[in-house]
Amino acid sequence: MLKVVSNSSPIIHLNKIGYMNLLETLYKKVYITDWVFDECTSDSQQIE
């Protein structure tokens, strides 16, 4: 299986346009660091 690592930008922007499911559809599992998780889930980003 292909391992995918992401920074916060694609996650934040895909969420803003309503395409968060695209990552799961393409890759099934995406690995992120704790720092990326914190940035994506901060109050200013509001990812659900």
C-alpha positions as CSV (number, residue, x, y, z in Angstrom):
1,M,0.0,0.0,0.0
2,L,1.2,3.5,-0.8
3,K,2.0,5.6,2.2
4,V,1.1,9.3,2.0
5,V,2.3,12.0,4.2
6,S,0.6,15.5,4.1
7,N,1.3,18.9,5.4
8,S,-1.6,21.1,6.6
9,S,-2.2,23.1,3.4
10,P,-4.0,20.4,1.3
11,I,-6.0,19.3,4.2
12,I,-7.2,22.8,5.1
13,H,-7.9,23.8,1.5
14,L,-9.7,20.6,0.6
15,N,-11.9,21.1,3.7
16,K,-12.7,24.7,2.7
17,I,-14.1,23.6,-0.7
18,G,-15.9,20.5,0.7
19,Y,-13.5,17.8,-0.7
20,M,-12.0,16.3,2.4
21,N,-13.2,12.9,1.3
22,L,-10.9,13.1,-1.7
23,L,-7.9,12.2,0.3
24,E,-9.6,9.0,1.7
25,T,-10.9,8.1,-1.7
26,L,-7.5,8.4,-3.3
27,Y,-5.2,7.1,-0.5
28,K,-7.3,5.4,2.2
29,K,-4.8,6.5,4.8
30,V,-2.9,9.8,5.1
31,Y,-0.2,10.3,7.8
32,I,0.3,13.6,9.4
33,T,2.4,14.9,12.2
34,D,1.1,16.1,15.5
35,W,2.0,19.7,14.4
36,V,-0.1,19.3,11.3
37,F,-3.0,17.9,13.3
38,D,-2.8,20.8,15.7
39,E,-2.8,23.4,12.9
40,C,-5.7,21.7,11.1
41,T,-7.8,21.5,14.2
42,S,-7.1,25.0,15.6
43,D,-10.1,27.2,16.1
44,S,-9.2,29.3,13.1
45,Q,-9.4,26.3,10.7
46,Q,-12.4,24.5,12.2
47,I,-12.0,21.2,10.3
48,E,-14.7,18.7,11.1
